[in-house]
Amino acid sequence: MSFGEAIKSVFSKYATFSGRARRSEFWYFFLFNFLVSFVLRLIPHFSIVSGLWALAVLIPSLTVMTRRFHDIGKSGWTYLYFLIPSLLFISYWFYLIFQYISAGYDLDAESVAAIITANSSASLISCILLLVSLIAFIIFIVLMAHDSQPGENQWGPNPKEVPSESNSGMNY
């Protein structure tokens, strides 16, 4: 699947969680989304457009990721295993920041960092949650790089084994 075909496929299946997605479809869309987001952030005063872009590709990103999980023989809900550690890490930091604000500290980066590093239990919990999040991210990347499960599975036929429209014409 080429870069253009992958982008077209993802947007044509905008909210389709069923079926399977090849590695190339997932990774080309990931690259496309990364490049567009990077360019939008380079342009001054385009933060609103960048935010709108992120919202516009949220659903297709989730659908192609779900279909990629299906392609390797896993449920789309598997993503929650990788999302939960990051959400716990972020939630814990919000908890710490709100705790320090309610204690009367100023909310600047230096004071919050100094307070957290002075609190050994907060530092330890933050490090553990960050480490678990990084491990989950690495496992996610490895899974997304796996080859398709051969043959048909409960989510449909292997997209590598299904003849594409461009190959189904007459051969001379």
Disulfide bonds with the S-S distance in Angstrom:
none
